[in-house]
Amino acid sequence: MTWLQALAVLAAGLAAGTVNTIAGSGTLVTFPVLLAVGYPPVVANVSNTVGLTPGSLAGAVGYRAELSGQRSRLVTLGAVSVAGGLTGGILLLELPAAAFHAVVPVLIAIACVLVIVQPRLASRMAERQQHRPHGGLPLHAGVFGSGVYGGYFGAAQGVLLIALLGVFLEEDLQRINAAKNVLAGLVNATAAILFILVSDVSWTAAGLVAAGSVLGGVLGAAVGRRVPSTALRWLVVAIGVVAIIQLLRS
């Protein structure tokens, strides 16, 4: 890797860490760059997941104030996310690289619609979920599915999580985003540990992505926490739409 390529990967990590903390879809920045500098798809995907994990954790720390009072919920949903991330990581190592290609744009489109109508849906769901502070079985199933997808590829995993949490939990969007950062971080960390143990990781690529994503996670938390909920909602949708367009063109 030349020094110009290294700078490109570092910059991609910075952008991905920022975008992931605010909404999601950072993989759509780093993964194409890793392919462009010459890494095979699976090695690029594996190294990307390992590199983005520290950025996810940095973003979660940046949102620690909004995590107050969510510990019990995050323990429950976190366990589901870990199981999903492990499953998705195993699928990545076993299935063809394009296995999820057709369905991913559809999932993101549905998530964007859910984010738009989230306030109305959340108020209706709140009446049904009064005795289920963790969202009940439907949310658990959705978080597990999101974890599987996140462990496999992860582009716009954050958009999916925000949509799910926003529908099933009666919370402010910033607190939902904080929870999203923790759950996505757990998925990435689980898949990363699996990849380190059983797959080939390019530590040069992973290290550059990690350095950039940590800085991006800090920056994303500083910016994202100051964005009004309505503006954040439309920013998430905009990122989701860009993700769909990029995936359809790839």
Secondary structure as a PSIPRED ss2 file (coil, helix, strand):
# PSIPRED VFORMAT (PSIPRED V4.0)

   1 M C   1.000  0.000  0.000
   2 T C   1.000  0.000  0.000
   3 W H   0.000  1.000  0.000
   4 L H   0.000  1.000  0.000
   5 Q H   0.000  1.000  0.000
   6 A H   0.000  1.000  0.000
   7 L H   0.000  1.000  0.000
   8 A H   0.000  1.000  0.000
   9 V H   0.000  1.000  0.000
  10 L H   0.000  1.000  0.000
  11 A H   0.000  1.000  0.000
  12 A H   0.000  1.000  0.000
  13 G H   0.000  1.000  0.000
  14 L H   0.000  1.000  0.000
  15 A H   0.000  1.000  0.000
  16 A H   0.000  1.000  0.000
  17 G H   0.000  1.000  0.000
  18 T H   0.000  1.000  0.000
  19 V H   0.000  1.000  0.000
  20 N H   0.000  1.000  0.000
  21 T H   0.000  1.000  0.000
  22 I H   0.000  1.000  0.000
  23 A C   1.000  0.000  0.000
  24 G C   1.000  0.000  0.000
  25 S C   1.000  0.000  0.000
  26 G C   1.000  0.000  0.000
  27 T H   0.000  1.000  0.000
  28 L H   0.000  1.000  0.000
  29 V H   0.000  1.000  0.000
  30 T H   0.000  1.000  0.000
  31 F H   0.000  1.000  0.000
  32 P H   0.000  1.000  0.000
  33 V H   0.000  1.000  0.000
  34 L H   0.000  1.000  0.000
  35 L H   0.000  1.000  0.000
  36 A H   0.000  1.000  0.000
  37 V C   1.000  0.000  0.000
  38 G C   1.000  0.000  0.000
  39 Y C   1.000  0.000  0.000
  40 P C   1.000  0.000  0.000
  41 P H   0.000  1.000  0.000
  42 V H   0.000  1.000  0.000
  43 V H   0.000  1.000  0.000
  44 A H   0.000  1.000  0.000
  45 N H   0.000  1.000  0.000
  46 V H   0.000  1.000  0.000
  47 S H   0.000  1.000  0.000
  48 N H   0.000  1.000  0.000
  49 T H   0.000  1.000  0.000
  50 V H   0.000  1.000  0.000
  51 G H   0.000  1.000  0.000
  52 L H   0.000  1.000  0.000
  53 T H   0.000  1.000  0.000
  54 P H   0.000  1.000  0.000
  55 G H   0.000  1.000  0.000
  56 S H   0.000  1.000  0.000
  57 L H   0.000  1.000  0.000
  58 A H   0.000  1.000  0.000
  59 G H   0.000  1.000  0.000
  60 A H   0.000  1.000  0.000
  61 V H   0.000  1.000  0.000
  62 G H   0.000  1.000  0.000
  63 Y C   1.000  0.000  0.000
  64 R H   0.000  1.000  0.000
  65 A H   0.000  1.000  0.000
  66 E H   0.000  1.000  0.000
  67 L H   0.000  1.000  0.000
  68 S C   1.000  0.000  0.000
  69 G C   1.000  0.000  0.000
  70 Q C   1.000  0.000  0.000
  71 R H   0.000  1.000  0.000
  72 S H   0.000  1.000  0.000
  73 R H   0.000  1.000  0.000
  74 L H   0.000  1.000  0.000
  75 V H   0.000  1.000  0.000
  76 T H   0.000  1.000  0.000
  77 L H   0.000  1.000  0.000
  78 G H   0.000  1.000  0.000
  79 A H   0.000  1.000  0.000
  80 V H   0.000  1.000  0.000
  81 S H   0.000  1.000  0.000
  82 V H   0.000  1.000  0.000
  83 A H   0.000  1.000  0.000
  84 G H   0.000  1.000  0.000
  85 G H   0.000  1.000  0.000
  86 L H   0.000  1.000  0.000
  87 T H   0.000  1.000  0.000
  88 G H   0.000  1.000  0.000
  89 G H   0.000  1.000  0.000
  90 I H   0.000  1.000  0.000
  91 L H   0.000  1.000  0.000
  92 L H   0.000  1.000  0.000
  93 L H   0.000  1.000  0.000
  94 E H   0.000  1.000  0.000
  95 L C   1.000  0.000  0.000
  96 P C   1.000  0.000  0.000
  97 A C   1.000  0.000  0.000
  98 A C   1.000  0.000  0.000
  99 A C   1.000  0.000  0.000
 100 F C   1.000  0.000  0.000
 101 H C   1.000  0.000  0.000
 102 A C   1.000  0.000  0.000
 103 V C   1.000  0.000  0.000
 104 V H   0.000  1.000  0.000
 105 P H   0.000  1.000  0.000
 106 V H   0.000  1.000  0.000
 107 L H   0.000  1.000  0.000
 108 I H   0.000  1.000  0.000
 109 A H   0.000  1.000  0.000
 110 I H   0.000  1.000  0.000
 111 A H   0.000  1.000  0.000
 112 C H   0.000  1.000  0.000
 113 V H   0.000  1.000  0.000
 114 L H   0.000  1.000  0.000
 115 V H   0.000  1.000  0.000
 116 I H   0.000  1.000  0.000
 117 V H   0.000  1.000  0.000
 118 Q H   0.000  1.000  0.000
 119 P H   0.000  1.000  0.000
 120 R H   0.000  1.000  0.000
 121 L H   0.000  1.000  0.000
 122 A H   0.000  1.000  0.000
 123 S H   0.000  1.000  0.000
 124 R H   0.000  1.000  0.000
 125 M H   0.000  1.000  0.000
 126 A H   0.000  1.000  0.000
 127 E H   0.000  1.000  0.000
 128 R H   0.000  1.000  0.000
 129 Q C   1.000  0.000  0.000
 130 Q C   1.000  0.000  0.000
 131 H C   1.000  0.000  0.000
 132 R C   1.000  0.000  0.000
 133 P C   1.000  0.000  0.000
 134 H C   1.000  0.000  0.000
 135 G C   1.000  0.000  0.000
 136 G H   0.000  1.000  0.000
 137 L H   0.000  1.000  0.000
 138 P H   0.000  1.000  0.000
 139 L H   0.000  1.000  0.000
 140 H H   0.000  1.000  0.000
 141 A H   0.000  1.000  0.000
 142 G H   0.000  1.000  0.000
 143 V H   0.000  1.000  0.000
 144 F H   0.000  1.000  0.000
 145 G H   0.000  1.000  0.000
 146 S H   0.000  1.000  0.000
 147 G H   0.000  1.000  0.000
 148 V H   0.000  1.000  0.000
 149 Y H   0.000  1.000  0.000
 150 G H   0.000  1.000  0.000
 151 G H   0.000  1.000  0.000
 152 Y H   0.000  1.000  0.000
 153 F C   1.000  0.000  0.000
 154 G C   1.000  0.000  0.000
 155 A C   1.000  0.000  0.000
 156 A C   1.000  0.000  0.000
 157 Q H   0.000  1.000  0.000
 158 G H   0.000  1.000  0.000
 159 V H   0.000  1.000  0.000
 160 L H   0.000  1.000  0.000
 161 L H   0.000  1.000  0.000
 162 I H   0.000  1.000  0.000
 163 A H   0.000  1.000  0.000
 164 L H   0.000  1.000  0.000
 165 L H   0.000  1.000  0.000
 166 G H   0.000  1.000  0.000
 167 V H   0.000  1.000  0.000
 168 F H   0.000  1.000  0.000
 169 L C   1.000  0.000  0.000
 170 E C   1.000  0.000  0.000
 171 E C   1.000  0.000  0.000
 172 D C   1.000  0.000  0.000
 173 L H   0.000  1.000  0.000
 174 Q H   0.000  1.000  0.000
 175 R H   0.000  1.000  0.000
 176 I H   0.000  1.000  0.000
 177 N H   0.000  1.000  0.000
 178 A H   0.000  1.000  0.000
 179 A H   0.000  1.000  0.000
 180 K H   0.000  1.000  0.000
 181 N H   0.000  1.000  0.000
 182 V H   0.000  1.000  0.000
 183 L H   0.000  1.000  0.000
 184 A H   0.000  1.000  0.000
 185 G H   0.000  1.000  0.000
 186 L H   0.000  1.000  0.000
 187 V H   0.000  1.000  0.000
 188 N H   0.000  1.000  0.000
 189 A H   0.000  1.000  0.000
 190 T H   0.000  1.000  0.000
 191 A H   0.000  1.000  0.000
 192 A H   0.000  1.000  0.000
 193 I H   0.000  1.000  0.000
 194 L H   0.000  1.000  0.000
 195 F H   0.000  1.000  0.000
 196 I H   0.000  1.000  0.000
 197 L H   0.000  1.000  0.000
 198 V H   0.000  1.000  0.000
 199 S C   1.000  0.000  0.000
 200 D C   1.000  0.000  0.000
 201 V C   1.000  0.000  0.000
 202 S C   1.000  0.000  0.000
 203 W H   0.000  1.000  0.000
 204 T H   0.000  1.000  0.000
 205 A H   0.000  1.000  0.000
 206 A H   0.000  1.000  0.000
 207 G H   0.000  1.000  0.000
 208 L H   0.000  1.000  0.000
 209 V H   0.000  1.000  0.000
 210 A H   0.000  1.000  0.000
 211 A H   0.000  1.000  0.000
 212 G H   0.000  1.000  0.000
 213 S H   0.000  1.000  0.000
 214 V H   0.000  1.000  0.000
 215 L H   0.000  1.000  0.000
 216 G H   0.000  1.000  0.000
 217 G H   0.000  1.000  0.000
 218 V H   0.000  1.000  0.000
 219 L H   0.000  1.000  0.000
 220 G H   0.000  1.000  0.000
 221 A H   0.000  1.000  0.000
 222 A H   0.000  1.000  0.000
 223 V H   0.000  1.000  0.000
 224 G H   0.000  1.000  0.000
 225 R C   1.000  0.000  0.000
 226 R C   1.000  0.000  0.000
 227 V C   1.000  0.000  0.000
 228 P C   1.000  0.000  0.000
 229 S H   0.000  1.000  0.000
 230 T H   0.000  1.000  0.000
 231 A H   0.000  1.000  0.000
 232 L H   0.000  1.000  0.000
 233 R H   0.000  1.000  0.000
 234 W H   0.000  1.000  0.000
 235 L H   0.000  1.000  0.000
 236 V H   0.000  1.000  0.000
 237 V H   0.000  1.000  0.000
 238 A H   0.000  1.000  0.000
 239 I H   0.000  1.000  0.000
 240 G H   0.000  1.000  0.000
 241 V H   0.000  1.000  0.000
 242 V H   0.000  1.000  0.000
 243 A H   0.000  1.000  0.000
 244 I H   0.000  1.000  0.000
 245 I H   0.000  1.000  0.000
 246 Q H   0.000  1.000  0.000
 247 L H   0.000  1.000  0.000
 248 L H   0.000  1.000  0.000
 249 R H   0.000  1.000  0.000
 250 S C   1.000  0.000  0.000
